[in-house]
Amino acid sequence: MSTILKTLLIFSWIALCSFTLKSDAEGGIKTVVIDAGHGGKDPGARGRISREKDIVLDITLQLARKIKSEMPEVRVVLTRASDKFVDLDERSNIANRRKADLFISIHCNSLPKNKVSPAGTETFVMGLHKSDENLEVAKRENAVILLEKDYEDKYKGFNPNSPLAYIMLANRQNAYIASSLNFAGKIERQFKKHADRSSRGVKQAGFMVLWQTAMPSVLVEAGFLSHAQEEKYLNSEEGQDQIAESIFRAFKQYKEEVEEN
């Protein structure tokens, strides 16, 4: 076993030993922050006919409307409501400043053109990547920091292209991992049940946007823009509504469960 792998396993064990549920004594789910990935000068993944930043903004706005309509008591905060660039650390800062009870970051996946693209949804929580595939997803999403000013100082020298750099993320989000996994599982089940999507499951990887959030947090990959049929689905009104509705149903279930305890 390589030294790097041994180190990763040790950090994983430490993190697992400290997993706890977020305290429910604070009054339930009062504030949710929804983060539309990318934006502005950062288009995110590109398909043949679309850009990630546009699709995820549409899904985010639909999800926000659904929550506000059925649950007016919940404060919904968006990290962006238009096509603008927001630094990764500012996205988590917004959630922390608003003392959010839940953070949802919405994205679309993609693979290089020379690879056969899979299809399906994935929902990630903060943690060490368990496979090279998970690491590649995190590296693609984290690469946006290279567009930010003074990113080396801001992220303490973090290099999104270095596997070793992800060790520094190992023990973040530990206090909320059980709640994050719970919510992530509900999202993936709703994708299968309501939207009839192929679920690739709940996964863990080192996403910078989840690194400093002080609440249960998930990153949703709604589908692959590198898959022609899935890209068409994600660009359709029906597809976007089904994705938003699935996340909303999972949110409703999670909120009811938290507030019952």
N, C-alpha and C positions, 0 to 999 in steps of 0.2 A: 504494500500500500504506500502511495507516495506521501511525502511530508505535507504537501498542500492538502491532499484529501484527508489525512489524519487531522490537520488543523481545522478543516471545515467541519468534520464530524464532532470534534470537541466543542466547537462553538455551537453546533446544533444541539448537542446534549445540554450545554449550559442554558441555552434559550428554552428548551423544552422543560427543564426543571423549574423555570420561573414563570410559566404560563399561568395567568389568572384571569378571571372574568372581570370586566369593567363593573364597577359598583353600580347597582341599579337604584341606590338610595337617593340619587340626585334628581328624581322626578321624571324618569323616563326619557323619551326622545322628544326634545323640544326644538332642537336646531339640527338641520342636515345641510352639509355643504356638498354641492354637486360640481364637479370639475370636468369641463369639456377639454380634453387633452389638446395640446399644441395650439395653433392660432397665430394670426399675423404672419410674420416672416418665417414661421415654422409650419410648413404644411402637413407635417407628419408623413404617414405612409401615402403612397400614390398608387391608385389603380389605373385602369385604362381610361376610365371616364370620370374619375372623382378623386378628391383629396380627403384624407382622414379628418382634418380640422373642420371641414364643412359638415360632414356626416355626423360627427360626435356632437357638434354644437346643436344640430337639429334634434338629435335624440335627447340631449340634456334639457333643452327648452321644453320638449314634450313631457319629459319626466317631471320637471318642475311644475308645469301646469297641472298635471295629474295630482301631485301631492297637495298643491295649494287648493285645488278644487274640492278634494275629498277630505282633506285634513287641514282646515284653515288655522288650527291651533299650532301647527308646526311651522317654524320659521325656516324658509328655504333661502339659502345663500348660494349664489353662483360665483365661481372664480372668474368667469368671463361670460358675458351675454351677447358678445359680438365678436367679429373677427379681429382680435387683438392678441398680441404676444404677452404672456405672463410668465415670469421666471418661475422655475420649479419650486424654489424655496418660498416664494410669495404665495403660492397656492396652499401650501401647508400652513403658512403664517396666517392666511385669511381664516382657515378653519380654527386655528388656535386662538386668534383674537376674538372670534365670535363664540368661543367656548362650545363648539359643535359637539354633538353627541354621536355623529356618524359622518364619515367622509367617503364619497363615492367618486372615483375618477373614471371617466368613460373614454375608451380608445377603440381603434380598429387595428387588426393585425395585418401582417404582410410577410411574404418571403421573397428573396431575390428572384429575378426573372428566370434564372437558369435552374431553378428548383421546382419540382412538382408541388403545387400548393395544396395543403389540406384545407378543409372547411370546418367551421364549428366555432363555438364560443369557449372562452376560458375566463375564469375569474381568479385573480391573484391576491394574495395577502403578502405582507412584508415578511421576508425570511430568506434563508440561504437557498440558492437554486439547487434543486435536486438532480438536474440534468443539464447538459450543454444547451438543449433547446430552450429551457427556461432562462438560462443565462443570456442567450442571444436576444430573447424578447426584452429582457431588462436592459441590455446594452443599447438596443435600438431606441427604447423610450428614454433612457437617460442621456443619450447623445445630445439632446436639446440643450444641455447646459453649456455646450461648446459655443452656442450662440449668445450666451450671456456675458456681460462685462465682468471682468475680475472673477471669473468662475473658480479659478484655482484657490484664491483666498476665501471666497464665499463658501466653498465646499471642502475646505481644509485639504486641498491637494487631491481630492477624489478624481480618479481617472476612469471614465465610464467604459473604457476599452480594456481595462486590466481585470482579469478574474480575481487576482489577489485583493484588489481594492474593495471587493464585496464583503470581505471578512469584517471590515469596519462597521458594516451595517447589521451584523449578526444579532446583537442584543437590543436593537430598537424595536418598538412595538410589542415587546414581550407581554406587557401588562394587559394588552388588548387582543392577544392572538386568538383566544378561545372565542370571543365575541366576533372577531373578524372572520374566522373560519365558519362560524355558525351562519353569519349573514351571507358569506360567499356561497355556501352550500345551498342556501335558499334561492339565490339568484340562478345558479346553474340548474336547479330542479325546475324553476319556472320557465327557463329558456326551453327546456325539453317539453314540459307539460303544456304551456300556453302557446309558445311560438313554434313548437315542433322543430326546434333546432338541434343539431348534433352537438352535444356537450363534450368538450375535451377535459372537463373537470375543474376542480379547485386546485390551485398550484401556489407555490411559494417562490419568490425571487426578490432580489434587492432593488426595489424601485425607489429612486430618490424622492419622488413625489409623496411616497408614503413614509419616508424615513423619519420625519420630525413631527408627524401628526400625533397629537395627544388625545386620541380617541380611536375606537374601532374604525378601520379603514380598508377599503378594497379598491382594486383596479380591474375594471371590466374590459375585456377584449371582445367586442361584439361580433366579430367575424373577420374573415380574411379578404382584403381588397385585392389580393393576388389571385383569388379564385373567382373566375368570371361570373359564375352564377350567383355566388354569395355577394359579390360587389353589386350586381344588379339588384339583388334583394335589399341590401343596405341603403341603396339609393332610392328605393321606392317608398312611397308614403305608408303603404301597408307594412313593409319591413321595419321601418323606423318606429311606427306605432307599436308593433308587436314587441320590439326590443324594449322600448320605454315602458310598456305595460308590464312586461315580465319583471323588470327591475322594480317597478312600483308595487307589484303584488308581493315580491320578496320583502320589500321595505315594510309593507303593511303587516306581513306576518311577523317580521322581526320586531317591529314596534309593539305589537300586541303581546308577543312573548315576553319582551323585556318588562313591559308595564304590568303584566300579570304576576311577576315574581316580586 
